[in-house]
Amino acid sequence: MTFKPLHDRVLVRRVQSEEKTKGGLIIPDTAKEKPAEGEVVACGPGARKDSGELIEMAVKAGDRILFGKWSGTEVTIDGEELLIMKESDILGIMDAVAAAKAA
């Protein structure tokens, strides 16, 4: 199934958090927080001004992003848990260097 978000909505796949701390301790599933980092899977065309002019999206599929802890609506598409959120819920785009360091 193909899913295309509408307006200024974005489909996001959460990036899995680390299983261990830097000190080597294993973090149990019950103690893990849901990560606030993800990868954009699909984007809508953008919002519209009152005049009808399209405001293009600042993110695109493949971008690695940070978003608010309580952002988005969880959905399951083809057995995969994803988030749908408005572009305004996205805090920023991580560049490739920062994403590599975070991983």
N, C-alpha and C positions, 0 to 999 in steps of 0.2 A: 504494500500500500504506500502511495506517495502522499505526503502531507505538505501543504503550502500555507504558511501563516498569512493572515490578512493584515492590511493596514501597517501599523508600526510594531507588529508583534514578531518575536524571534523564537525559534525552536532551539533549545540548548541541551546538550548532553553533559552531565556533570563529569568532571575529571575525578578519578578515584583518588582518595587520600592515601597517605602512606600507612602501611601495616605496622611499622616500627617507628619508635622515636629515634632521634639522633644518637641517643645513648644505647640503643639496641633493644629497648623494651618493646614487647609486642603489645599493641593496643587492641583490646577486645572490641567486637562489633558494638556492644552495648555502650561503650565509652566514646566511640567515634562521633564526631560532629559531621553533619552533612557538609561537604565542601561547598564553598561559595565561589568556586572557579569552574569554568566549563568551556566547551567548544561549541560555537555556533554551527548548527546543522542546516538551518534554512531561515530565510528572512522574508518578510512581506515586502511589498513595493515601497512602503513609507506612509507617513501621515499626510493629510491634506490641510492646507491653510483654508481660512474662510473663503478666500477667493477661488478655491479649487485647485490651486497650484500644488504640485507634489513636492513634499520635503523628503529628499532621498535619505536612505538609511546610512548611518555612520559605520555600521558593522556589516560584514559579509560572511558567507559560509566559510568555515575553516578558521575564523578568528578565535583566539583564546581570550576569554573575558573574565572579569570579576563582577559579581553581582551581590546585592544585599542578601542577608541571611534568610529573610522571609519572602524573597521575591519569587514570583512565578506561580504557576499552577502545575502540579505534577500530573502527567498523563502517561499512559502506556500505549505505545505504538509498535506493532509487530513484536510484542514481548519485551520491548526495551523501555525502561523508565526514562522519560525526558521531561523537560520543563518548557512551558510556554510563558513568555513574559513580554512586557512592553519594553521597547528600546530604552525608555527613560529609567527602567529598573537596573540597567547595566551601568556599573560604576566606571568601567574603563576597559580598554583593550591592552592586553599584555603583548609586548614585542617578543620575538623569538628568543632573544638572549635572556630576558627575564623569565620566560616560561621554562627554559632549560634549567635555570638556576633553581626555580621553584620545585621542579620535579625530582 
